[in-house]
Amino acid sequence: MLWPQEPDSADRPPLAVLMREAPVLAAAETAKTRLRQATESLSPAGRAELDALFAAAPCARDVCLGAAEGSPFLVELIRAEPERLLRVLGSDPHRHIARLIADCAAVGAAATDEAEVMRALRRMRSEAALLIALADMGGAFDLSAVTGALTDIADAAVRTALAFLLADAARAGRVHPPDPSDPAGGCGLAVIAMGKHGARELNYSSDIDLVVVYDRDRAPLADGVAISPFFVKITQGLVRLLQERSADGYVLRVDLRLRPDPGSTQVALSTAAALAYYEREGATWERAAYIKARPVAGDLDVGRQFLADLSPFVWRRVLDFQAIADVHAMKREIHAFRGHDVVAVEGHNVKLGRGGIREVEFFVQTQQLIAGGRDPLLRTSRTLDALDALTAHRWIDPKVRDALAEAYVFLRRVEHRIQMVADAQTHALPESREAMEGFARFMGYADRDAFAAALVARLQTVQTHYANLFEDAAPPAVLDADLLFPPDENDRPTLAALSRLGFREPAAASGIVRRWLAGGPRALKGEAARMHLARIVPLMLEALARGGDPDGALISADRFFTDLPGPHLLTALDRHPDLVRLLATILTAAPRLAETLARRPSLTDALLDPAFFDVLPDEESLTRHLDHLLDTAETDEEQLDRARRFRQEQHVLIGVRIASGTLPAARAGEAYATLAEVIIRALHRRVWARFTEAHGCIAGAETAVLAMGKLGGREMTAGSDLDLIVLYDFDADADPSSDGPRPLHGAQYFARFTQRLVTSLTSLTNAGKLYDVDLRLRPSGRSGPVATRLASFGTYQREEAWTWEHMALTRARVIAATPDFGAKVKAVVGAVMGQPRDPRRLAGDILDMRHAIAAEKGENDRWNLKHAAGGQVDVEFLAQYLVLAHAYDHPEIVDTATARVLAAAQRLGLLAPEDAHVLVRACRLYQDLTQVLRLSVDAHVVPADASPALKALLARAGEMPDFATLDADLADTQAKVRAIFERMLEPEAG
């Protein structure tokens, strides 16, 4: 334990006095009101004590005001029990943490009631969370103290919960501990902390990664008690005690997926089975994970022996450059891409994004794995200590150590402040500039730009050193020798080299390359093109081999070069080796994208632009660009062609960003939707102008395009069609006939316009097609008119529409209309959403729909992300139920985005916090994986023959170390979602 446990003494000042910095307030009076409301239940004596503390330590008052302005979570902790604030500010923080731990352990040791232990654990966590946050914000704790305190609370929670469960089992006669006063000692079960928990580097709202093992020969179980089921039940109980939410909140979210083969093993497994797994098939990332491993609870001797037995797997005696290259290949090659040093601040992920915390950790861990087998002094788990050790042993320069350490401390501080806002396990900065202004002040900066400058400087520092890592390392031995591809026959040394690279059929691979160099593909007819290709072939082959299926990747590359219309791209590839690596990534993980790139090689010009990996073009810049293209077209046909090329180009650029890891899949849906909206609005204006030229106007005529489905929710993918409804209106007292040379009457006028608009979006021209458009969500579906008058639309939705139509309407969003008419449409939709509804009938209708979909589509394939039990449909239906059931009383729940609806439902108390956490995470996971699948194979499911590169890309999108762990996580997530779905809807429907 980090903290001393001696009693308070006069020479240890309280936290309030230790504070020396505070957030910058934007609205001081509002912050004062919030803090006053949060502490209004204090007794007069307590109020006087707090006022005295603030008078003696004004900085403490400013810190509390900053918390009131910037963190709803901290405000709620104070409001729930204002005396907490007094205890925290008035005590020495180190001793107060120790006291919280000791008090909780005492309750756990004496308790026989699980509810009592759960309450004690949660109260310990809540008070510690308030203390640590205020100490961090006030500068009283440095990073080591913050992470150490968070880790000690986590250790204590795991120890206390496990001890209670074992004592409870001992009382039931199922286990006979050697020392009844210490039920965990000698129990045979060890809890191993992994990741940041193991390294004593926990972040503010961190999950904890645990591996639970037991020694069959040491477990003192009663006769007849089966060891595996017993310890599995203990582990499940441990997770429940820590992460189940109650009126007092939760303690920690527990992640058990770092255990061996999590998709097919129990949550606790024997040390023998675990060791056998690592010896047989342990991956390099698992070696890196165990650098930070530490026994924290249970039988610590079993834990220490397990890690000692595992040491030869983690720390190899030989320098293992090849294994590290495997870990680094995709991320390092992509992140070294030219122009990649530009960082968009809004929405940046300070953990996983460019220049982030993960890159510092990888910088350290890879070098530890290389040299730690020979030098035990490098085997430290803490990142900053490891940087010192690497410097002391001359693996890195002191200046590099200092720069990375300073950046790491800064980024961890930002990470903690992000998580303090709402106690959410997130690492992403706010998406909007306005929200970033508030966050910058919460960080203590005057404004967004001052914070952004400080952040970007650190991100670029990390990125520079990370990109340079291993840059001087020798290339793989396979490329040391010349690779020869003579025109008439295969070269034997080259075949051997290809075999070492992993090609299963080296002769066939050599034949493909020889055909290239002989000028087989039309793009390679010229001698200059073949010279460029000859220079990049070794790097291309090595990069293709990295994807895990060299033969399949080379076939993709062959199709790519065969489809190339000309030699332009070869010159760029020869000049930019990083572009070769990026192309290899696309070929191995996203062959559909590669096909498009082959047809449009000019798109690679954009990839070479340093601004490519900067901020995605926003709506304004896309609109400006498209307007210029369309306004300079000489004919209507050329306009349509230009719109199609514009869409194709932007789709490819979004796709490359996803495949290369520079655009999180979570934000890709918005990018695709923004692009579609810009195109629809541009064509809506121009089709209307041409239409009125031909047919004239009807007085007061207005039209609006209502986006539904994925476009309405801004959750589009590369393969999404457009679900649209076209609404119109005109002056009731005016002549309903148009006044042009070819007049049309009333509804016919607007129907013809809608057909023209749909044709402009769907017709196939020489440049392809823009989108498929689906109008079936309009009133009466296929049998109804293609355009609907607004009044009729409102009447239909209020009086005739089915539940499924109202569910679809939850995602309705006006994307093309004049401001006034758009507001009228929005008001009609809002009124429909706000109708009172019978929750029982609503739930019954939704369950009937879900059962019908399952009968038609099936729900047993978990990689059918949309239709699987507990999959995307379940999450979306729950969000739609919450909107329709509660919009009458809570209009603020209405939103077109599923994740935002779920978050709003939690804020309004309509969804339990733990359920909201599961559902929001599931929503994002499904959307992220779907983005990759639609980009790579244009499907919602993972094909049986999915390439290793595609599986790796999916694992990265799901933020999992490998596909097997992602598969286990997906199964666990879907089970939780389906349980929530049934628990929320079935009682209502029954």
N, C-alpha and C positions, 0 to 999 in steps of 0.2 A: 504494500500500500504506500502511496506517495505521501499521504498527509500524516503529520504527527498527531498523537491522540492525548497529549498532556492537556490539563485544564487551561482555561483562559488565564492570562496574566496581564497586568497593567501595561507591560511594555510591548504588547502586540496590538497595534491599532485596529479598529474596526474597518470594514470594507469602505464605508462612506468616506473615511479620511484618506484612504489609499487612492481614491480616484483622482485622475489628473487630466482626463480628456473626455469629450462628450460629442454626441451628434450635433449637427447644425440644424436648428429649428426653422421650418418654413412658416408655421403659424403658431406662435408661442401661446396665444390665448386659447386656441383650440386644444393644444396639448395639455395646458393647465386644467382645462375643463375635464378632459378625459381622465387625467390622473386623479383629480378630485372625485369624480364619479366612481372610479375604481376603488378608492379608499374611503368612501362615504360611510361604510359600516364600522369603521374604527371607533372605539370608545373615546370619550374626551381625553382620557389619559394617553391613549395611543396616538391620537391626533397631535397632542402636545409633544409627545416624544418624537414623532416624525418631523414636526415643525422645527424642533430643536436640532435634530440631526441635519436638516437642510440648512438651517442658519449657520451651524458650525462647519458644514461641508457643502458650499454652494455647487461644487462640481457634481456631487451626488444628486442634487436636485435636477441639474441639467441632464444628467444621464437618464434619470427616471422620466423626465419630460421627453427626451429623445425616444425612449422605449414606448411611451404613450403615443407618440406621433408615428413611429415606424413599425411597431410590432403588435398587431392584434393578439398574438399568442401571449406575449408577456403581460399585456394589459389584462387578459383573462386570468392569468395566474395570480395577479395581484387582486383582482376583483373577487376571485373565489375565496381568498383568505388574506385580507390586507395585513394581518399580523405577520405573514411570511416576509413582507417587505421590511418590517421593523426588525425581525430576527436577522435577516440577511444583511441589512445595512449596518446593524449595530454590533455585529460579531466579527471576530477575526475569520476571514474566509477559509483559511486552511483548517482551522480547528472546527469550524462549523460543518464542513464537509465530513470530517472524521466523526463528528457527533451524529450527523444524519445516518452515516453508515452503521455506527455502533447501535443506535436506537433501533434501526430496521432489523439488524441481525438479532437483537434481543427479542423483538416481537416474534420473528420467525422461529427462533429456538423454543419459545414458550407456547406458541400457538398450536391448537389442534383443529382450527377452523380455516379452511382455504380462503374464505372471503376476508378474514382478518389479515392474512399474509398478503393477499393482493392489495388490500388497502394500504398497508404499511409500505410495500414496494412502490406504489404509485405516489404516495405522499413524499417519500424520499426523493423520487425522481423529479417531481414537480418543484420542490423547494430547491433542489440542486440546480435544476434548469434555470430558475430565476437568478440564483446566486452567480452561476457561471456566466450567464449572459451579461449581467450588470458588471461583473468584474472584467469581462472582455471589453465591453463597450467603454468602460471607464479607464482602461489601461492599467488596472490593478493586477491583472494576470497577463503574462506573455503567452505565446503559443504553447510552449511546453506545459505551463500550468493549466491552461484551458483543456488541452487534450488529455493531460494526466488526470484532471478532475473528472472529466467525462468518462474516462476509462475506469477509474476507481469506482464510480457509481455503477457502471455496467458490470464490473467484476463482482461487486457486492451483491447486486441484484441476482446474478446467475448463482452465486454461492448460496445466498439465502433461500432462493426458490428451490434449488436442488436439495439442500439440507432438509427443508421442510418435507419434500416429497419422499426422501429416503426415511426420515423419521416416521412419517405416516405409514410407509410400508413396513417399517420395523414394528410399529404398534399393531399392525395387522398380522405380524408373524411371518411375513414373506421374505424378510432379509434379517440377518443377525449381525449387525455391525460390531467389529471388535471393541469399539468404545461407544457405548450408547449416547454419551454426551457429544460425540462428534460423528454423526451418522454417515458423513461423506468419507471420512478417513478409512482407508482399506476397503472401500465398497467395490472396487474393481472397475468402476466406470470413470472415465476421464472426459472432461469437456475441454476441447482445444479451441482457443480463440484464434481466428485467422484475420488476415487483412489488417485494417487500421486498429481493430480491437486488439489483436495480438501484438501489434507494435506500440501499443499505448498511444495511438494517434487518432482516436475517434473524433469524428466531426460532430457538430452540435445536434443534428437530428439523424444520426447514423443508424442504419440497420447494424446488427452484429452478425458476423459470419462465424458459425460454430461447426466444428466436426466433433462428433461424439463417438468414442470408441470404448470397448470394454475388453478386459482380459478374462477369458473363460476360467482360468485356473485360480484367479484371485477373488472372484465374486462370492461373498458369503451368503448365498441364497439358501432358503429353507428347502428341505427335501420336497421334491415334486414341483418346484417352481422352474419353469422353462426359462433359460437365461435370456434368449433373444427377445421373446415377447415381453418379458419383464422390463428390460432396459429400453425397449422401444416405447413402452407405455410411460416410463419415467421421463424419457426425452419429450414425448408428446405433451406430457403434463408440464414440463419445464417451459415449452413454447407457449402453452396456454396461459400459465401464470404471468409470463412476461409481456405478451403482446395482445391478449384479449382486452378489449376496451370495456371499462365500467364507468360508473358515474365519476370516478376519480381519474379517468383517462387511461393511459397505458404506460408501460415502462420502456420496453424496447421491442422493435420489430426484429424477429429472429430469422436468419437465412441459413438453411442447412444444405444448400445446393453445392457447396464446395467439397462435400464428401465424395468418395470414389463412386463413379457411375451412378449419379443421383437418380436417373430415370428408372433404375432397376434394383436399387438397394434400399434397405430399411434405413430409417433416420438414425439408428445406432447400429454399429457393426463391430465385429470383433477385430482386435488388433491384428490377428493373423490374416484375416480376410483383407483388411486394408493394406497391409504390407505386401501381400501377394499381388494385389491389384497394381500398386505402384511399381513393383518389380517387373510385372508383366507388360503393362501398357501405360504407365504414368507419362503425362505430357509435359513439355517444357514449361507451360504456364503453371502447371501444378507444382513443379519445382520452385518456381518463383513465388508461388503463394505460400509455401512452407518456410520461406525466409522469415516471415513475420509470425509464425505459429508460436503459441504459448499456452501451456496448461493453466486454466484459471479456476477450475472447480472440480469437485469430486475427488477421486483418488489421484492426487498429483504425482505420485510415484509411477503409476501406470502411464500417465500422460508424458512424463519426462522420459520413461523408457521407450515409449512409442516413438517419440521424436528422435531419440538417440538411434534407434534401429532404422529410422528413416533417413538419417543423416547422409549415408552414402548415396542415396538417390538424389538428394538435394545438392550436396557438395561433392562434385566429381573431381578426382585428382588431376584429370587432364584438362587442358584449356579447351573449352567447348564452344568454339566460335560458331560452328554450324548450327547448333541448337539455338543460339541467340539470334542468328540470322533468320531462323524459322519464325521465332516470336516476332521479330521486328519487321519482317519483309514488307508486308502490305502497308502498315502504318508509316514506317519510316520512308518508304519510297514515295508514297503519296504526299506525305507532309513535307517532303523536301522539294516538292514541285515549285517551279518558278512562279513568283507572284503570291506564294502561299504565306508570306510574312505579313500580308495585309489582314487586319482583324476587324470584323464588325462587332462593336461593343454590345449593342442591344441584342438580347437573346443569347449571348455567348455563354457556353458551358465552361465554367472555370475548372471543372474537373477533367472532362473528356475532350474539350475543344482544343484547338491549336494553341500551343504554348501553355497548356494547362497543368494542373497538379499531376495528372497521370503521366505526363511526359517527364516530369522531374523524377517520379517514382521509377519509371522504366529506365531512365538514364542511370539511376543508381543500381537497380536490381539486376539489370543485364550484366553490368560489370562485376557485381558481386558473384553472379553465377559463373562468370568466366574464370575469376581468380580465387573465389572463396574456397574452392576445394583444396588449393595449395596454401592459402593464407587464412588461418582461422580468425585472425584479427579483423577480417572484413565481414565476418558473419554477424553483424548487428542488425536488428530489425527496424530501428528508427531511422527515418530518412536523413535527418540532419546529422545524426551520429555516423551514418554510413558515408555521407559526404566528407566528413572529417577523416574517417578511416581511409577512404580512397585517396584523399589528399596526402595524408601522412605516409602512405605507401606508394606515392608518386604515380598513381593511376590517373589523377586529374590535377590540373594546375590550381594553386590556391586562389587565383583570380576567378576561375570557373566555379570553384566551390563557393566563394563569397557571393558571386552573382546569382547562382542557383538557390543558395540558401535564403538570400534576401527575397527573391521572387517567390519562393515556396512559402515563406512566412506570410508574405503579403496575400498570396492567393488563398491560403488557408483561412486567413482572417476574413477575406471577402466571402468565402464559402460559408463560414459560420454566420456571418451577418445575413446572407441570403436565407439561411435556414431558420434564423431567429424570427423572421417576419411572421411565419405561420406554422412553425414546427413541422415543416415539410421536408422530405428527403429529396431535395432538388439542388441542382448545382448551376442552374441557368439564371442569368441576369434578366431583369424585366425586358419585355419585348418592345415597349414603346419608349420614346424619348421622354415623355412626361413622367412615366413611372420611374425611369432611370434618374430623373432629377431628384425625386424623393429618395431613391435608394442611395444616391451619392451623398445626400445630406445625412442619411442614416449612418453612412460610413464615416462621417465627419468632414466631408469635402464641401466647398462652397457651392458647387454646382456640378452638373453632369460632365461638362467638358474637363474640369479639373480632375475629376475621378477617372474619366476615360483616358486622359493622358498618362496618369499614373498606372492604370491597368495595362494599357497597350505596351508601355515600356517594359513591363515585367513579362508579358506574354511573348514579346519579341525576343527578349533575352533568353527565355527558356527555349523557344523555338530554334534560335540560332545554335545553341549548344546541343540541342537534341538532334538537329539535322546534321551536325558535324560528327555526331557519335559514330564511331567505326568508319569514318570516311577514309582513314588511312589504313584500314584493315586490308589484308590481301584478298583478292577476289577468290571465289571458290576454286578449288584445285582443278575442277573439271574444265574451267575456262583458261587455265594456264597454257594448255597446249593449243596449237592452231586447230581450228575446225575447218575441214576442207570438204567441199562439195563439188567434186569434178562432174562434168556433164554426163559421162558415160557409165560410171559405176560408183558404188559407195566406197568411202574411205574407211578402212578398218579402225584406225585409232579414233576417228570421229564417231563411229558406231559405239565404241566402248565409252567414249565421253558422254554420248547421249544416254546410254544405259545408266551411267552413274548419275546423270541428272534426273533419272526416274522414268524415262520413256520405256514403255513396255515393248514397243515395236520400233526399235531404233532404225531399222532398215527403211520402214515406211516413212518415218519422220525425215530421214535423210533424203528420201525420194521427193518429198514435198518441197524441201528447201532447194534441192537441185533443180526442180522444175521452175521454182521462182527465179533462180539465178540464170536459168537458161532462157528467161524471157517468156515463160508460158502465159502468165496473166497479162492482159493488155496494158496495164499501168506500168509493166516492167519491160516493155519492148525496147525502150531506149537504153543505151549503155550507161548514161549518167544515173538513171533510176536504179539500175542493177548495182552500180558502184555504191550508191547510198545504202541500198539494202544489204549488201555484203558487209558493210561496216557495222550495221546494227543487229545482224543475225545472232551473234553470240549473246548479246544482252537480251534480245528478244526471247531466245530459247531459255535462257536462265530465268527470266521473269515469268514466262509461261509455265515453267516447271514449278514455280512457287505456289501456283494455285492448287496443287495437289493432284491434278489430272493432266499431265503434260501432253498425252496423246490427243485427248479431246480438245485441249486448248489449242494445239497446233492445227487441228482440223478447222476450228473456228477462225484461226488466223489465216488459213488457206482460203476459206470463203471470203474473208475480209479483203485480202489482196486480190482475189479474183474479181470481186465486185467493184474495186476501185476504178473509177473512170479515167484517171490520169495520174501522173507521177508527182503532183504537187506535194502530197503528204509525205513522200519519201524524203524530200529535202528537209522538211521540218523535223521528222523523226531523227534524221542523221545529226542535225544540229542540237537537238534537245533530248538527251538520254532520259531525262525524267518523263518526257512525253511517251517514250517507249514503254516505260514501266506503267504509266497510267493506261496506255492502250492495252497492255497485257492484263491489267486488272479488269478492264471493261470486257475484253474478249473472254476471260475465264469466268467472270461473275455475272455479266449482263450481255449475253450474245444478241438479244433483240436490239439493244442500244448500239452494239457494234455494227449491226446491219444498217441502221440508219446513218451512222457515221461514215460507213463505206460509201453509201449513196450520196452523201453530202460532205465530202472531205474538206470543203471550204470552212466547215464549222470548226475545224481544228485551229483556225486563225484565232478564234475567240479563246480557245484553251491556252494559247500562248500569250494572251494579254494579261499583264500582271494584275489588272483589275478583276479578272475572272473570279477569283476566290474571295473577292471583297463582298460587300453587301449585295444580295440579289437585287436586280432592278426593281424599283418600286412601281406602284400603279401609275404614278405621274410620268415617270420616264418611259415605261412601256407604252403608255398612251401617246406620248409625244413621238416616239419612234414609229409606231404603227400609223399614226395620222400622217406623218411625212411620207411613208411608203405608199399609202392609199391615195393621198392627195396628188402625188406626182405620177400616178398611173394614168396612161392615156386612154384606157378603155375599162368598161366594167369587168370584162373578163380578166384583164391584167390585175385589177384590184383584187379579184378573188384569188388569183394565183399568188399574189404578194401576201395576202392574208394567210394563205396556207403555208407558204415558205416561212413566214414569220413565226407561226405556231410551231412548225417542225423544228426550227432553229431553237426556239426557247425551250421546247420540250427536251431536246437533246442536252441543252446546257443545264437544265434542272437535273436531268438524269445523270449526267456526268458528275455533278456535285454530290448526288446521293451515293453513287458508286464509289466515289473517291473519298467519301467521309467528310467532305467539307460543308455539306448541308445535312443537318440531322433530318432523318426521315420524318420526324414529328412536324417539321416546318414545311416539308415538301407539299403537303396537301394545300396549304395556303398559297404556295407559289403557283401550283397548277390552277387553283381557283381564280387567283388574281389575273392570271394570263387569260383564262376563259372569259372573265368578266370584261376585260379590256377589249377583247375581240368582239364579243356580243354587242357591247355598247357602240363600238365603232361601226359595225355593220348595221345595227339598228338605226343609227342616224342616217347612214347613207341609203339604205333601202327605203326608209321613209321619204327621204328627199326625192329619190327617183320615182317612187310610187305616187307621190303627190304631183309630180310633174305630169305623169301620165293620166291620173284619175282625178286630180284636184283634191279639195279638202271638204270636210264636213265641219260645220261650225262647232268649235269647242272640242274637236277630236283629240283624244289623248290615248296613248298606248303605254303599257308597262310590261316588262318581262320579269316574271317571278321565277327565281331560281329555287329548285327543290332538290332533295336528295343530297348527294355528295357535294354538288356545287353549292347548294344552299348552306350546308354545314361547313363549307370551306375545307373539305376532307377529300378532295379529288386525288386520283392516282393517274399514272401515265395512260391507263386504258379506260378511264371513266367516260361514259357518255353524258349528255346534258339532259337532265329532267327539267323541263320548262313548262310554264303556264303563261299564256299571253292574255292580258286583260285590257279592256278598252272602255271608253266612255265618250259621250258627246252631249251637246246641249239638247235637253229634252224638247225644247220649244222650236228648235231649228229644223229646217228641211233635212231629212235624213239622207238625201242623195248628195253625192259629191259634185263639185262644180267644175270638174276638169273636162278635157276633150273626150274622155271615155268614162263617163260617170258610172259609179257603182252605188248601190243602195244599202244603207245601214249595215246590218250584220255581214252582208256579202263583202262590203268594203273592207272590213277588218279581218275577215277570214282570208281574203285574197292577199292582204298585206302579210298576214302571219305565214301563209304558204311561201311568199317571196322570201321572208326572213329565214324560214327553215331551209329553203332551197339554198340560200347563200351560205348557210352553215354546213350543209350536208352534201351538196353536189360534188361529184368527182370531176376534177379538172386535170390538166396536165401536171399540176403540182400536187395532186392527191386530194384528200378530203380533210376538212377541218375536224368535225365531230359528228358522231351519231347523236340525233336528237330524239328524245322520247317525250311525247305530249300526253301520255296516257293518264297522268295525274290530274288532268283537267276535269271539271265536272262531267259526269257521265262517261268518262273514259273515252274509248275509241268511238262510241256512238254519239258523243257530244260534238258540238261545233269546235273548230280548232282555236277559236278566240271567244272569250266570254266577256259579256258586259259586267262591269264591276258590281252593279246592284244585283244582278242575277247570281253572280258568284257568291256574294254575301248571303243571299237568301238560301241558295243551295247548301252552303256550308252550315248554316244555322239550322235548317229544317230537314234536309234530306241526306246529308253526307254520312257515310258509315264511319265507324271508329277508326278503321285503317286510314281513311282519308284525312281525318284530323291528326292522326299520328304523322302522316306525311307532311301535313301543314306545319308541324312544329319546326320544320327546317326551311320554311318559306322565307325568301329574302328578295327584296326588290333590287334588281341590278341594272335596269335600264328604264328610265322614266324621267319626266320633268320633276323637279322637286315637289311641286304642289300635288301632282297626281300620285307620285310615289308615296307621299305622306298619307293620302287618302287610302291607298291600297294597304299600307302598313296598319292603319287604324282598323280597317275591316278584318285583317288577319288577327290583330290583337284582340278584337272583340270576340272572335270565334275562339281563340285560345282561352279567353277569360270566362267562358260560359261555365256555370256550375254543372258538375257531372257526378253521377253515382259511382263511387270508387269500386263497388262490387261488380257492377255491370262492365265498367271499363276494364277491370282486371280480368274478368271472364272473357271478354272479347279478345284481349291481347293473348291470353293463354290459348284460346282456340286458334288464333292466327299462328302462334308459335308451333302448336302441334301439327297444323296443316303443313307448314313449311318443312318440319322435320319429316313428315310422312313423304313429302315430295322430293326433298333434297337429301335426306339422311342427316344424321348428326353424330355419327360415331367416329369419323375421321378427324382427329384433333387438328391436323394440318389443313383441313378445310376451315380456315380461320373465320369465315363469315358464318357458316351454318352449323359448326360443331356445337355440341351441348356446352353451354357456358362461353360461347364464342361471341363474335361481334354483334350478331342479331340480338342476343340476350341483353348485352349492354345497351344497345340503342333502344330496344323496347322498354327497358327499365327507365331510361332517361325520358322517353316520350310519355310513359305512364306518369312520371313525376310532374312533368309539365301540365298534362291534361287534368290530372287529379287535383293540382294545387294552384294553378294559375289564377283561379277565381279569388283565393285568399292571398296569394303571393305573386302578383304579376311580375315581380323581379326575377322569377325563376325562368321566364320565357327567354330562350336563347336558341340559336340554330345549331350551335356546336355541342356535341354530346358531352365532352369533358367539362365544358363550362356549366352546363345544366347540372351535372353531378356535383361540381364544386359549390354551386349556388344552393343546391338542396342540402348539402352539409351545413353551410352557413346558416340556413333557415331552420335547422333542426329537423328536417324532413328525412334525413338519411344519417344513420349512425356513422361517426367518424371512421371507424375501421372499415365499414362497408364502402364508404366513399373512397377511402384509400385503395381498397382492392379494385373497385370499379374504374376509378380514374386511371390507375396504373394499367389495368387490363385494356382499357380503351386505347391508351397510347401504344401499348405493346402491339395490339392487333393492327392498328393503323401503321405503325412503323414497319412491321413485317410485311403487311400488304403492299406498302409502297415498294419495297424491294422486290417482291414477287411479281407485281405488275410491270415493274421496270425490266426485270430479268427474263421472265418467262410468260408474261401476260396472263397470269392466272391467280386465283385466290388460294391455290393449294401448292404444296411442295411436290414436284414430280418425283417418282420413284428413282429416276436416274439423275437426281440433282447433283451437280458437280461439287467437289469439295470447296471450290471457290465461292459458289453460291451459298453453301452452308456457312462458310466463314463470314460472308457478308450479312447473312441473316443473324448470325450470332452477334456480330458487331452492332447491328441495328437494335437487337434486343439487350445490348449491354451485358452479354454473357461471354465467358471466356472461350466456349466452344459450343458446337451444335448440340452435343449430348446434354450439356447443362441447360441450354435453351429449351430443348425438348422436354426436359423434366420440369422446368419452370412453366412452360406452356400448359402442361398437364395439370400442375398444381393451381395455376391461375384459373383455368377453365372450371376446375372442380369448385373453387371458391365462388366464382361468378354464378354458376348454376345453383349452388346452395342459396345464395342471396336472392336470385331470381325466384326460386320456389318459395323461399321464406317470405318475400314481400308480396307476391301476387296470389299464391294459392289460398292463404287464409282470407284475403279480400274477396276472391272469387267464390270461396266456399260459403 
